[in-house]
Amino acid sequence: MDFNFRIKRTINLQEVSSTQDIAKEIADTVKENGVLITAITQTAGRGRFERQWESKKGGLYFSIVLRPNKRTLPLENLSLKAGRAVACTLKELYGLKTKIKLPNDVLAAYAGTYKKISGILIETASNSNGDLEWLALGIGINTNNIPSKTLNAVSIKQITGKTTDNKKLLENFLANFAKEYISWNIA
């Protein structure tokens, strides 16, 4: 069994409805593992319960197609591990104080309160036996975008006053997530 985490193919897109839509299509048709899909904007980004995720230009929006060795669905643990990887990356690169709001949000300290800086969405498919076939891990991180004032959200740029290198952020997240994913996949 292969417990490693590797991105084997990357698809960079300008604008999509949602990186999750592309990830699910790839998982269903091409049967690949380790595919990373990124987009500059999403017209229909979403979170749990189909809640809209504002995906303006400047943010980091991506999904990863994974085919874990697990056949059962302890997905709340994976969501937590992905949240930890986001939080760890934000602290390492930008010194942000964060906390995880279960089951799928990362909050960052800003102006005396915590505001949403990242959301995580996991969608899956199972076979007729109920065994997990694939999962699509979608993550949105507010980086250089300015979230609408109606949202209780913040971006890295608002906190630090500096422009974020989304490529560097993604690379560091993937390194941190690899450790979390491997520990989840072998547990």
N, C-alpha and C positions, 0 to 999 in steps of 0.2 A: 504494500500500500504506500501511496505517496502522500506524506503529510506536509510537504513543503508548500509554500505560497510563492507563486511566481506569476508575474504578468507576462503573458506570452504574446499578446497582441494589444495594440492601443488604437482606438478610433477617436480622432479629434474632430469634432463637428462645430459648426458656427452656431446654428439654432436648431433646436429640436422641440418636439412637444415635451418630452421628458427622456432623460438618459435611461430611466427605468424601462420605458417602452422599448427602446432599442435593445437593451440588455435582455429583456424577456424574449424578444423575437430571435435574437442570436441563440439564446439558451434552448429554445424550442426547435430551431431549424438547423443550426450549424453544429450543435452539440459540442461546442468548445468549452474549455475551462481556462480561467485566468485572462478574460478579455476585459479591458478597461475602456470605458466609453466616457469621454469628456465633452462638455458643450460650453460655449461662451454664454449663451442664453437658453432658457427653456420657456416655452410659451404655456406649458401646462405642468410645471413642476408640482410635485405633490408629496405629502407626508402621509402619516397614518390616517385611516378613515377618509381618504381622498381629500384631506385638507390641502388647500393650495399652499405651495411654497413659492414665495416671490423669488424669481430668478432673473434679476436684472443683470445687464452687462457689468462685469467687474467682479462678480462672485465666482466661487469655485464649485462646479456642479459635475458630479461624476457617478458612475455606477460600475460595479465589478461583477462579472458573471463567474460564479464559483460552483464547483461540483465536489462538495466535501465528501470525506469518507464516511461521515455519519449517515445513518439512515433514519434516525429519529430527529425530532425537532426541538431541541433546547435553544430556540432562537433568541429568547430574551437574554441568554448569556452572551451570545454573539453580538447582539445590539449593545450590550454593556461594554464588551471588549472593544468594539468599534468606537464607542464614545470615549473610552479611556485613551485610545490611540489618538483621537482628535484632540482631547484635552492635553495629553502629554506633548503633542506636536506644538500646540499653541503656547504652552509654557516654555518649551525648549527654544522656539524661534523668536517669540515676542514677549516672553515674560508675563503672559496673561494669567490672571487668577481665574480658574474655572471650577465649575462643579457640574456633575451629571444629574440631569432630571430624568429619572426613569419614566418610561422605558427607552426613550430615543432622542433626547435633546441634550445638547451641551450648552451651558450658560456661561457667560463671562461677566466679571465684575466691571461695572461702568457707572460712574456718577452715583456711587453709594448704594447700588442695587445690582442684581444679576439679571441680565437680558440674554435672550436666545441668540447664539452665534452660529449654531450648527444643528442640523436635523439629520436623522438616520432613518432609513426605510429599508426593511428586508421583505422581499416577496419571494415566494417559493412555488415549486411544482413537485408533486409526488406521483409515483406510479400507481397502478391499480392495487398493489399490495399496501399502499400507504407509505412506502419508503421514499425518502427525499431524493429527488432526481437532480435538482439544481436550486441555487438561490441567487438572487440579484440583490446586491448590497448597494443602496443608493445613499449618497451623502451630499448635502449642500452646506457650504461654509460661506458665511458673509465675510468677504475679504475687503475688496475695494469698492463695493457697492454700498449705497446708503439705503437701508431698509425704510419703508414707508413709516411715517410717524405713528400711524394707527397700530403698528405692530410693536410688541414688547421685544424688540430685537435690536442688535447692534452689530457693527462690522469691526474687523481688525483696524481698518483705517480710522474709524471714529475714535477708537481707544488709543491708538498709538500716534495718530496724526501722520503716519507714513504709508506709502504705497507698498502693498504686499506683492511679492513675487509668487504668483499662483503655482508656477511649475516647481519651484523649490518647496513650497508648502506641500504639494501633492507628493513629491518624492519622499519627503520626511515622513508624511503620514503613512505612505506605503511601507516604509521601513518599520515604523512603530506597529502598524497593523499586522505585518507579517508575524511578529512574535506573538501577538494576541491570537491570531487566527490559528497558528500551529498549535498553541496550547489548548484551544477550544476543539480543534479537529482531532486531537489524540486523546482527549479526556474521556 
